[in-house]
């Protein structure tokens, strides 16, 4: 009986951990994409000093 309980306990905890780590990975990926997008937007914006130099 204890072996069955241990088996199902390990099974369910493995499934829960997989979902938890998948969610964490997805959140991490989204955060990195957002940061990359912000960096790219800042690179595309001309700096105020650049505008003055061009005039």
C-alpha positions in Angstrom: 0.0 0.0 0.0 2.8 2.4 0.8 4.5 1.6 -2.5 1.3 2.6 -4.3 1.0 5.8 -2.3 4.6 6.6 -3.0 4.2 5.9 -6.7 1.2 8.2 -7.1 2.7 10.8 -4.9 5.8 10.9 -7.1 3.7 10.8 -10.2 1.6 13.8 -9.2 4.5 15.7 -7.8 6.4 15.2 -11.1 3.4 16.4 -13.1 2.9 19.5 -10.8 6.7 20.3 -11.0 6.6 20.0 -14.8 3.7 22.5 -15.1 5.3 24.8 -12.5 8.7 24.8 -14.4 6.9 25.2 -17.8 5.1 28.2 -16.4 8.3 29.6 -15.0 10.1 29.1 -18.3 7.2 30.8 -20.2 7.3 33.8 -17.8 11.1 34.0 -18.2 10.9 33.9 -22.0 8.2 36.6 -22.0 10.2 38.8 -19.6 13.3 38.5 -21.9 11.2 39.3 -25.0 9.8 42.4 -23.3 13.3 43.5 -22.3 14.6 42.9 -25.8 11.7 44.8 -27.3 12.4 47.8 -25.0 16.1 47.8 -25.8 15.3 47.7 -29.5 12.8 50.6 -29.2 15.4 52.7 -27.3 18.0 52.0 -30.0 15.6 53.1 -32.8 14.7 56.4 -31.1 17.2 59.1 -32.0 18.8 60.7 -29.0 18.2 64.5 -28.5 21.9 65.1 -29.0 21.8 63.4 -32.3 19.0 65.7 -33.5 21.0 68.8 -32.6 24.1 67.5 -34.3 22.1 66.9 -37.5 20.7 70.5 -37.7 
